[in-house]
């Protein structure tokens, strides 16, 4: 069972942004690589606690120190100024400040030169975007992330009727100033909780085909789309995606994998037949979902 410590990695405009750090009890004298996890939620929902504890336990067993940060959520801040900037700052903090903190607080030794990143959904997008940093990650695991953000899949209204959600209710999200650094999970045990205005706003905008353009806000897709970074020398990348994903088509990951492969980048893809968006929710040792994700973790481990 991994130990956990919470830290404030950033303060901006009187907003403190926290990260959870997980580490194992074994191998206390070893020097550990870092695995940075980025939660999903379409840049609008979610929090650091969305990291499956079975995943943090598995990764610490593999020798990693795991960092799971919050980040400021759209739409009262745009994707670049909030999620992208905060995740990059979390990465920099983990490599520059965390080693001394964790050595002092827990006698755990961290190697700041061995960092990998993984994330779910928009967290996969944000993980891929860390490739732009001066010391990019050694490997990336993208779990059904959003790429090619101008793709029609992210801008087309659904043919399915949306739940009856009043504008006066969902528009409460615009009063969230300063922008929150944590929100509810997109999916609860009984599906989305439309009694929460933030959840309701996000799903209504997705249904209308307007969510992506509204959270990016300034129309500058180039600086928030990982595809603009694809080039020879991009970090080794492992994609996992379900073929029945109704929010992010698996063709997105397949296209990214093919593009990177053609550039000579080390890349692997695993398409899960019949699996939907967030198919690995609740994954636990012994089940197929956990085994699938663990193969991605093994890929990360092989590169540190």
Buried (B, 14 or more C-beta within 10 A) or exposed (E): EBEEBEBEBBEBEEBEBBBBBBBBEEBEEEBBBBBBBBBBBBBBBBBBEBBBEBBBBBBBEBBBBBBBBBBBBBBBBBBBBBBBBBBBBBBBBBBEEBBEBBEEEBEBBBBBEBBBBBBBBBBBBBBBBBBEBEEBBBBBBBBBBBBBBBBEBBBEEEEEEBEEBEEEBBEBBEEBEEBBBBBBBBBEEEEBBBEBBBBBBBBBBBBBBBBBBBBBBEEEBEBBBBBBBBEEEBBBBBBBBBBEBEBBBBBBBBBBBEBBBEEEBBBBBBBBEEBBBBBBBEBEEEEEBBEBBBEBBEBBBEBB
